[in-house]
Amino acid sequence: MGAWALLWPPLLLAGLLGQPPGALAQAQYCSVNKTYFEVEENTSVTEPLVDIHVPAGLEVTLGPSSTPFAFRILRNQLFLNVTPDYEENSLLQAELRCERGGSLVTQTRVIVSVLDINDNSPEFSFTTKEISVEEDTKVSSTVIPETELEAKDPDVNDILFYTLQEETTGASDYFSLVGANRPALRLDRPLDFDKRPKMAFRLLVRDTPEEDVEPSHTATATLVLNVMPADLRPPWFLPCSFSDGYVCIQAQYLGAVPTGHILPSPLVLRPGPIYAEDGDRGINQRIIYSIQDGNVNGTFIIHPDSGNLTMARSVPSPMTFLLLVKGQQADLTRYSVTQVTVRAVAAAGSPPHFPQSLYRGTVALGSGAGVAVKDKAAPTQPLRIQAQDPEFPDLNSAITYRITNHSHFRMEGEVVLTATTLLQAGTFYAEVEANNTVTLGTTTTVIEIQVSEQEPPPTGMPGGRPSEDRRFSAVDMATLGGVLGALLLLAVLGLAILVHKHYGPRLKCCSGKAPEPEPLGSDNPAFQPDHKTNWAPAPGPTHDPKPSETPPVLTEPTTPSLTSPGPESPAAAHSGESPAAVRSILTKERRPEGGYKAVWFGEDIGAEADVVVLNAPTPDVDGAGDSSGDEDEGGWGRGPHDAPGNDSTYI
């Protein structure tokens, strides 16, 4: 009884737990030594996360609450089955079910926390944002709020930094970001539609404070801001004497009218006609003109749209009008005023005046009626005849024109037109009369009109169409000029060759070189020297030498004189002297009075022999060779021209 009492508590506990005695002492369930892990995203884990202790008779599986496809159990080891991505799933869970025979014994959960890293680029919700900004937007106003410009980064822990870069030069002077981490766009200075109607920026976002940090990701977007004009300025009367785009010192106008007359056309004012435009050119409201004050007796009328000032009645006596003219926008929001001073001056009634006394024009033969006569000085322009009033330029529009003495032509305003078909060529003269319809003064001038078969080619046509008479272009004419120049050069070269071929020897003689001696039929070979004699260049031929002329000096030859006997010279034969007294024809004698002399050939030599006059005295030079033979004044043959003391010798 006592032994059963001792066994009763263990058996009762084992019955309650459904296990045999001693099972609690032996870990009869599945277990792991760690249930929480941290893994950076994008990291591939190949090693087992944890080993699972599975007792005999038990098995472990993944429960339904496990993250799908994230884990696997292999040989009682838990593996991570995917590369974790923080943006997809920041927490992975594995449910470990420990079962015996299909019955759950225990279950354990293993948690894997995915750590976020900077692996994604920020993104804008737009590529280009275009907005309109009023020109009168106040400075320091937020033009685009932060919520419209901020970028999104999937890496939730990243801090984004923004930079505004100008694409339009100078645009950064007008806009900026509120802060580096706050991309709200703020206006920094007043806008000006006329100067900068449109500006563009590039908005850059970066997920690191510095550019050179790794890893670093950026994104860009474009901002386009259109400045809308605001009604800030009143109308401006032009031309402004000063304007900086914001204010205008407006023009004041001056004019004059003759007393006792009503001008038929608008007044000519200085510095120009009355004209105003909206100071806000982007809005450009239409301007309405009116006279507010100074219009005595309603003398003047101003056109509400054009601003032209005309006369309603004449001014009887000289006076000055100070007209206050108002220019108001069509929407009646803004207006400006200016002063127009008009002086009424007594007119002397001077007739109009033509700047030219004669005008010249041309027109083609066969032109029909209504064809404009062209200006001869500018063939592309019609001939205009214009007279001027010497006192009042305003009266020029009141001058009318007519041709008084020719039925072939007529005036239409200031232009000369044909009145009929021109069938006869020639030059016609017509008188033009100018009549001032206000002062009734008249004057005349003359037109010379040339009617030709073909109208002179224009120097330039308005439509850019080339003239029909122009058959060749400038390139064609240049090519033709080059060909003709080449032909001319060839002709000159051919002529030079022909001249050298036919007249080369003569040109060589005249150029200062002695020509080669040519054998003549009358030459005596007995008197030829053993070696060539060095003769100086001979002068040109002469047919009637006179003793008073100064012939060129003959250079003294260096060859010795020849002593061989020869035939008689013509002079000796003519004078009847003995042949013994005749010296060689190539012998030179020194004469007592100085110089040398040479013989001459008679008429039987031929017409081709040159005549050389050599009578210049040559001073005695030491070492000069004497001629062979004795000096004898009678030894040389004398002709009819020889005389005592005459040093000339004729060849």
C-alpha positions in Angstrom: 0.0 0.0 0.0 2.8 2.3 0.9 4.6 1.6 -2.5 1.5 2.5 -4.6 1.1 5.6 -2.7 4.6 6.7 -3.7 3.9 6.0 -7.5 0.6 7.7 -7.7 1.6 11.4 -8.3 3.9 10.7 -11.3 1.2 8.5 -12.9 -1.4 11.1 -12.3 0.7 13.8 -13.9 1.6 11.7 -16.9 -2.1 10.9 -17.5 -2.9 14.6 -17.4 -0.2 15.5 -19.9 -0.8 12.5 -22.2 2.8 11.6 -22.2 4.8 8.8 -20.7 6.7 9.4 -17.6 10.0 11.2 -18.1 9.0 13.0 -21.4 9.2 16.5 -19.8 12.6 15.9 -18.7 13.7 15.4 -22.3 12.6 18.4 -24.5 9.8 16.7 -26.4 9.1 19.7 -28.7 10.8 21.7 -31.6 12.9 24.7 -30.8 15.3 27.3 -32.3 18.0 29.3 -30.5 17.1 32.7 -32.2 13.8 34.1 -33.5 14.7 37.7 -34.7 17.1 38.6 -37.5 18.0 41.9 -39.4 19.0 41.8 -43.1 19.7 44.7 -45.4 17.6 44.8 -48.5 19.1 43.6 -51.8 21.3 41.2 -49.8 21.4 37.6 -51.0 21.6 35.3 -47.9 22.8 31.8 -48.8 23.6 30.5 -45.4 20.8 29.1 -43.1 19.2 31.6 -40.8 18.8 29.1 -38.0 19.0 25.5 -37.1 15.8 23.9 -35.9 15.9 21.3 -33.1 13.4 18.6 -33.9 13.1 15.6 -31.5 12.5 12.1 -32.7 9.0 11.4 -33.8 8.3 15.0 -34.5 8.5 17.0 -37.8 8.6 20.7 -38.5 6.8 22.6 -41.4 6.1 26.2 -42.4 2.7 27.4 -41.3 0.2 29.3 -43.3 1.0 32.6 -41.7 4.6 32.5 -43.1 5.5 35.2 -45.8 4.8 33.4 -49.1 7.8 32.1 -50.9 10.2 33.9 -48.5 11.5 30.8 -46.5 12.2 27.1 -47.0 13.2 24.3 -44.5 15.9 22.0 -45.6 17.3 19.3 -43.3 15.8 21.0 -40.2 17.5 24.3 -41.2 15.6 27.5 -42.0 16.7 29.3 -45.2 15.8 32.7 -46.7 14.4 32.0 -50.1 14.3 35.5 -51.6 16.4 38.6 -51.8 14.7 41.0 -49.5 13.4 44.4 -50.7 12.4 47.0 -48.2 10.1 48.7 -50.6 8.2 45.5 -51.2 8.1 44.0 -47.7 10.0 45.4 -44.7 9.2 42.4 -42.4 9.4 38.7 -43.2 7.9 36.0 -40.9 8.4 32.2 -40.8 5.9 30.1 -38.8 7.5 26.9 -37.7 4.9 24.1 -36.9 6.1 21.2 -34.8 3.8 18.1 -35.3 3.5 14.5 -34.4 1.4 12.3 -36.6 -0.4 15.4 -38.0 -1.1 16.8 -34.6 0.3 20.1 -33.6 2.7 19.9 -30.8 4.2 23.4 -30.7 4.6 26.4 -33.1 7.4 29.0 -33.2 7.7 32.3 -35.2 11.0 33.6 -36.7 11.0 37.3 -37.7 13.3 38.8 -40.4 13.4 42.6 -40.4 14.5 44.1 -43.8 16.7 47.2 -43.4 16.3 50.0 -45.8 19.2 51.3 -47.9 19.5 54.1 -50.5 18.9 52.2 -53.6 16.1 54.2 -55.3 16.0 57.5 -57.2 13.6 60.2 -56.2 10.8 60.9 -58.7 8.8 64.0 -59.7 5.1 63.6 -60.5 5.6 65.7 -63.6 8.2 66.2 -66.4 7.4 69.8 -67.3 5.2 72.2 -65.4 4.0 75.4 -67.1 2.2 78.0 -65.1 1.2 81.7 -65.6 2.3 84.4 -63.3 0.7 87.9 -63.2 3.1 90.7 -63.9 1.9 92.6 -60.8 2.5 89.7 -58.4 4.0 91.0 -55.2 7.6 90.3 -54.3 8.2 87.4 -51.8 5.0 85.8 -52.9 4.9 82.0 -53.3 4.3 81.3 -57.0 4.2 77.5 -56.8 3.5 75.8 -53.5 5.8 73.1 -52.1 3.2 70.3 -52.5 3.2 70.8 -56.3 6.9 70.6 -56.7 8.1 68.1 -54.2 9.5 64.7 -55.3 8.8 61.3 -53.9 11.5 58.8 -52.8 10.7 55.2 -52.2 13.5 55.1 -49.7 11.5 56.5 -46.8 14.4 57.4 -44.7 16.1 59.6 -47.4 16.1 63.4 -47.1 15.7 65.2 -50.4 17.7 68.3 -51.4 16.4 70.6 -54.2 18.3 73.0 -56.5 16.8 75.5 -59.0 18.9 76.0 -62.2 18.1 78.7 -64.7 17.7 77.8 -68.4 16.7 81.4 -69.3 19.6 83.8 -68.7 18.9 86.0 -65.8 15.8 84.1 -64.7 17.4 83.3 -61.3 17.3 87.0 -60.4 13.5 86.8 -60.3 12.7 83.4 -58.7 14.2 81.1 -56.0 13.3 78.2 -53.8 12.2 78.8 -50.2 14.8 76.3 -48.9 17.0 73.4 -49.9 14.5 70.9 -48.5 11.4 73.0 -49.4 10.9 73.3 -53.1 8.3 76.1 -53.0 9.0 78.7 -55.7 9.2 82.3 -54.5 9.2 85.7 -56.4 12.3 87.8 -55.5 11.8 91.0 -57.7 9.1 92.7 -59.7 8.3 91.1 -63.0 8.5 92.9 -66.4 6.5 91.5 -69.3 8.3 93.6 -71.9 11.8 92.5 -70.8 11.1 88.8 -69.7 7.8 87.5 -70.9 8.8 83.9 -70.4 11.4 82.1 -68.1 12.4 78.5 -67.7 14.1 76.6 -64.9 15.4 73.1 -64.3 14.5 71.7 -60.9 17.0 69.2 -59.6 16.4 66.9 -56.6 19.1 64.8 -54.9 18.8 62.2 -52.1 22.2 63.1 -50.6 23.5 66.5 -49.3 26.5 66.3 -51.6 26.9 65.3 -55.2 30.0 63.1 -54.7 28.5 60.9 -52.0 27.9 57.3 -53.0 25.3 56.1 -53.5 23.5 59.2 -54.7 20.5 59.5 -57.0 19.0 62.6 -58.7 15.9 63.5 -60.8 15.0 66.6 -62.8 12.0 68.4 -64.0 11.3 71.6 -66.1 9.5 74.7 -64.9 8.1 77.2 -67.4 6.7 80.5 -66.2 4.7 82.7 -68.5 4.5 86.3 -67.3 1.0 87.7 -67.9 0.9 91.4 -68.6 -0.9 93.5 -66.1 -2.5 96.9 -66.6 0.2 99.0 -64.9 0.9 101.9 -67.2 -1.2 104.6 -68.9 -1.1 105.4 -72.6 2.1 107.0 -73.9 2.1 109.7 -76.5 5.0 108.9 -78.8 7.8 109.5 -79.4 8.9 109.6 -75.8 11.7 112.0 -75.0 12.7 109.6 -72.3 11.6 106.1 -71.4 13.0 103.3 -69.3 10.1 100.9 -69.8 8.3 102.0 -66.8 7.7 105.7 -67.4 7.6 107.9 -70.5 8.2 111.7 -70.8 5.6 112.1 -73.4 5.8 114.1 -76.7 4.3 117.5 -77.2 3.3 118.5 -80.7 3.8 121.7 -82.8 2.2 122.8 -86.0 1.2 125.9 -88.1 -1.7 126.8 -90.3 -2.3 129.8 -92.7 -4.8 132.4 -91.7 -7.9 132.6 -93.9 -7.6 129.1 -95.3 -8.9 125.7 -94.3 -6.5 122.9 -94.8 -8.1 119.9 -96.7 -5.9 117.3 -95.1 -4.6 116.5 -91.5 -2.1 118.9 -90.1 1.6 118.1 -90.4 3.0 118.3 -86.8 6.4 118.0 -85.3 7.9 115.7 -84.2 5.2 113.6 -85.8 1.5 113.0 -86.0 -0.5 112.6 -82.7 -0.1 109.0 -81.7 -0.4 107.2 -78.4 -0.2 103.5 -77.5 -0.9 101.5 -74.4 2.1 101.6 -72.0 1.4 97.9 -71.3 2.3 96.6 -74.7 1.3 93.1 -73.7 -2.3 94.3 -73.2 -2.2 96.9 -76.0 -5.6 98.5 -75.4 -7.0 100.6 -78.2 -6.6 104.4 -77.6 -9.4 106.9 -78.0 -8.5 110.5 -78.7 -10.3 113.7 -77.8 -9.7 117.4 -77.4 -10.3 118.4 -73.8 -9.4 122.1 -73.8 -8.0 125.0 -75.9 -10.1 124.4 -79.1 -11.2 128.0 -79.6 -14.4 128.3 -81.7 -14.2 124.6 -82.4 -11.5 125.3 -85.1 -10.0 121.8 -85.0 -11.4 118.3 -85.0 -9.4 115.2 -83.9 -10.3 111.8 -85.2 -11.1 109.5 -82.2 -9.3 106.4 -83.6 -6.4 107.8 -85.7 -5.7 111.0 -83.8 -5.4 113.0 -87.1 -6.0 116.7 -86.4 -8.0 118.6 -89.1 -9.5 122.1 -89.5 -13.2 122.7 -89.2 -13.0 126.4 -90.0 -10.4 129.0 -91.0 -8.6 131.3 -88.6 -9.2 134.9 -89.5 -6.2 136.4 -87.8 -2.8 135.2 -86.4 -3.1 133.5 -83.0 -1.8 130.4 -81.1 -3.9 127.4 -80.1 -2.9 125.4 -77.0 -4.9 122.2 -77.4 -5.1 119.7 -74.5 -5.5 116.2 -76.2 -6.5 113.2 -74.2 -5.7 109.6 -75.0 -7.7 107.0 -73.1 -7.8 103.2 -73.2 -10.8 101.6 -74.7 -11.6 100.0 -71.4 -11.7 103.5 -69.8 -9.3 102.4 -67.0 -6.3 104.6 -67.7 -5.6 107.7 -69.8 -2.9 110.4 -70.5 -3.0 114.0 -71.8 -0.5 116.0 -73.9 -0.4 119.5 -75.4 -0.6 120.4 -79.1 0.5 123.9 -80.0 -0.9 125.2 -83.3 0.1 128.7 -84.6 -2.0 130.5 -87.1 0.3 132.6 -89.3 -0.6 135.0 -92.1 0.2 133.5 -95.4 2.0 135.5 -98.1 0.4 133.5 -100.9 3.6 132.2 -102.4 3.1 129.8 -105.3 4.3 126.2 -104.9 7.8 125.3 -106.0 9.2 122.3 -107.9 12.6 121.0 -106.7 13.6 120.3 -110.3 13.0 122.3 -113.5 13.2 119.2 -115.7 12.0 115.6 -115.0 13.0 112.7 -117.2 11.0 109.5 -117.7 10.8 106.5 -120.0 8.0 104.3 -121.2 7.9 101.4 -123.7 6.6 101.8 -127.2 3.2 100.3 -127.6 2.1 100.8 -124.0 -1.6 101.2 -123.6 -3.5 103.8 -121.6 -2.9 103.9 -117.8 0.7 102.7 -117.9 2.9 104.5 -115.4 5.9 106.4 -116.8 9.1 105.2 -115.2 11.8 107.4 -113.6 14.8 107.4 -115.9 17.2 107.7 -113.0 15.5 104.7 -111.2 13.8 102.6 -113.9 12.0 100.4 -111.3 10.2 103.3 -109.8 7.4 105.4 -111.3 8.1 109.0 -112.1 6.7 111.2 -109.4 6.2 115.0 -109.8 5.8 116.8 -106.4 5.7 120.5 -105.7 6.1 122.0 -102.3 4.7 125.1 -100.6 7.6 127.2 -99.5 5.8 128.5 -96.4 3.5 125.6 -95.1 4.4 122.0 -95.7 0.9 121.3 -94.6 -0.4 122.7 -97.9 1.5 120.1 -100.0 -1.5 117.8 -99.8 -3.7 120.5 -101.2 -1.6 120.8 -104.5 -3.1 119.2 -107.6 -1.3 118.4 -110.9 -2.3 118.4 -114.6 -0.5 118.2 -118.0 -1.4 121.2 -120.0 0.1 120.6 -123.5 0.1 116.9 -124.4 -2.8 114.5 -125.0 -0.7 111.3 -124.7 -0.1 111.7 -121.0 -2.0 112.6 -117.9 -1.4 113.1 -114.2 -2.9 110.9 -111.5 -1.9 112.5 -108.2 1.8 112.8 -108.4 2.3 109.9 -111.0 2.5 110.4 -114.7 0.4 107.9 -116.7 -0.2 107.3 -120.4 -3.5 108.6 -121.7 -3.5 106.6 -124.9 -1.6 103.8 -126.7 1.9 105.0 -127.7 2.5 104.1 -131.4 5.4 106.4 -132.1 8.9 106.3 -130.7 10.7 109.4 -129.8 11.2 112.0 -127.1 8.2 114.0 -125.9 8.0 117.1 -123.7 5.0 117.8 -121.5 4.3 120.7 -119.2 3.0 119.9 -115.7 1.1 122.6 -113.8 0.8 122.5 -110.0 -2.1 124.3 -108.4 -2.5 125.0 -104.7 -6.2 124.7 -104.1 -5.9 126.6 -100.8 -3.7 129.6 -101.8 -4.6 129.3 -105.5 -0.9 129.7 -106.4 0.4 127.8 -109.5 3.7 126.8 -111.0 4.9 124.7 -113.9 7.7 122.3 -114.8 8.7 120.2 -117.8 8.8 116.4 -118.3 11.0 114.8 -120.9 9.5 111.4 -121.7 11.4 109.0 -123.9 9.3 106.4 -125.8 11.5 103.6 -126.9 10.9 100.2 -128.6 12.1 98.4 -125.5 11.8 99.7 -122.0 15.3 100.1 -120.4 16.1 97.1 -118.3 15.5 97.7 -114.6 18.4 97.6 -112.1 16.3 95.5 -109.7 12.7 94.3 -109.8 10.6 94.4 -106.7 9.4 90.8 -107.0 12.9 89.5 -107.4 12.2 88.2 -110.9 15.1 88.7 -113.3 14.7 90.8 -116.4 13.7 89.1 -119.6 16.4 90.9 -121.6 19.1 89.6 -119.4 20.3 86.5 -121.2 23.6 85.9 -119.4 24.4 85.8 -115.8 27.4 87.3 -114.0 29.0 83.8 -113.9 28.6 83.4 -117.6 30.2 86.8 -118.3 33.1 86.0 -116.0 33.7 82.7 -117.8 33.7 84.4 -121.1 36.2 87.0 -119.9 38.6 84.3 -118.7 38.4 82.5 -122.1 39.1 85.7 -124.0 42.0 86.6 -121.7 43.6 83.1 -122.3 43.2 83.6 -126.1 44.8 87.0 -125.9 47.7 85.6 -124.0 48.2 82.9 -126.6 48.1 85.5 -129.4 50.8 87.6 -127.7 53.0 84.6 -127.2 52.6 83.6 -130.9 53.4 87.1 -132.0 56.6 87.2 -129.8 57.8 83.9 -131.3 57.3 85.2 -134.9 59.1 88.4 -134.1 62.0 86.5 -132.6 62.2 84.1 -135.5 62.2 86.8 -138.3 63.9 89.7 -136.6 66.1 88.0 -134.0 69.5 88.8 -135.6 68.6 92.5 -136.0 67.3 92.7 -132.4 70.6 91.0 -131.3 72.6 93.6 -133.1 70.7 96.5 -131.7 70.8 95.0 -128.2 74.6 95.7 -127.9 76.2 92.5 -129.2 78.1 92.5 -132.4 76.6 90.1 -135.0 78.6 87.3 -136.4 80.5 88.4 -139.6 78.8 87.0 -142.7 80.9 86.3 -145.7 80.3 88.7 -148.6 81.2 88.2 -152.2 83.4 91.3 -152.3 85.5 90.4 -149.2 89.1 89.6 -149.8 90.1 86.5 -147.9 93.7 87.6 -147.9 92.9 90.3 -145.4 91.1 88.0 -142.9 93.0 88.0 -139.6 94.4 84.8 -138.1 92.0 85.2 -135.1 88.8 87.1 -134.6 89.1 90.8 -134.0 87.3 92.2 -130.9 85.3 95.1 -132.4 83.1 97.4 -130.4 79.4 97.6 -131.2 78.8 99.6 -134.3 76.2 102.3 -134.4 73.3 102.4 -136.8 73.8 103.1 -140.5 73.9 106.6 -142.0 73.7 107.6 -145.6 74.9 111.1 -145.5 77.4 111.7 -142.8 78.6 115.2 -142.2 81.9 116.3 -140.7 80.1 118.3 -138.0 78.4 115.2 -136.6 80.0 113.4 -133.7 80.2 109.7 -134.5 80.5 107.1 -131.7 84.0 106.2 -130.6 85.5 103.1 -132.0 87.1 100.8 -129.4 90.7 100.1 -130.1 91.2 96.6 -131.3 93.8 94.4 -129.6 94.8 92.4 -132.7 98.0 93.3 -134.5 97.7 95.1 -137.8 97.8 93.0 -141.0 100.7 93.7 -143.5 99.6 91.4 -146.3 99.2 93.2 -149.6 95.8 93.5 -151.0 93.9 95.0 -153.9 93.5 98.6 -154.3 90.9 100.4 -152.3 88.2 102.2 -154.2 89.6 105.5 -153.2 93.0 104.8 -154.6 91.6 103.5 -157.8 89.5 106.5 -158.1 92.3 108.9 -157.5 94.7 107.1 -159.8 97.4 106.6 -157.2 99.8 103.7 -157.2 98.7 100.5 -155.5 101.9 100.6 -153.5 100.6 103.5 -151.5 97.5 101.6 -150.5 97.4 100.0 -147.1 95.3 97.2 -145.9 91.6 98.0 -145.5 91.7 96.6 -142.0 94.7 98.7 -141.1 94.3 101.5 -138.6 96.7 104.5 -138.6 97.4 106.8 -135.8 97.0 110.3 -137.2 99.1 113.2 -136.1 96.1 115.1 -134.8 95.0 112.0 -132.8 92.4 109.4 -133.4 92.1 106.6 -135.9 90.6 106.3 -139.4 89.3 103.4 -141.4 88.7 102.9 -145.1 85.3 102.8 -146.8 83.9 100.5 -149.4 82.6 101.8 -152.7 79.2 101.4 -154.2 79.9 98.0 -155.5 79.7 96.4 -152.1 76.0 96.2 -152.1 73.0 97.7 -150.4 73.2 95.5 -147.4 76.5 96.9 -146.1 76.1 99.2 -143.1 77.7 102.6 -143.1 79.6 103.5 -139.9 81.0 106.9 -139.2 84.1 106.8 -136.9 85.7 110.2 -136.4 85.9 110.6 -132.6 89.5 111.4 -131.7 91.1 108.9 -129.3 93.9 110.0 -127.0 97.2 108.3 -127.2 97.4 105.3 -124.9 100.7 103.7 -124.0 101.1 100.4 -125.5 98.6 101.0 -128.4 99.7 99.1 -131.5 100.6 101.1 -134.6 99.5 100.2 -138.0 102.0 98.5 -140.2 103.8 100.6 -142.8 105.0 104.2 -142.8 102.8 107.1 -142.0 102.0 108.8 -145.3 99.2 111.2 -145.8 99.1 110.3 -149.3 99.2 106.6 -148.6 95.4 106.4 -148.1 93.0 106.8 -151.0 91.0 110.0 -150.8 87.6 110.3 -152.2 85.7 113.3 -153.2 84.8 114.1 -149.5 88.4 113.9 -148.3 90.0 117.1 -147.3 93.1 118.0 -145.2 92.4 117.7 -141.6 89.2 115.6 -142.1 89.3 112.7 -139.7 86.1 111.0 -141.0 86.3 107.8 -142.9 83.2 106.3 -144.6 82.5 102.5 -144.7 
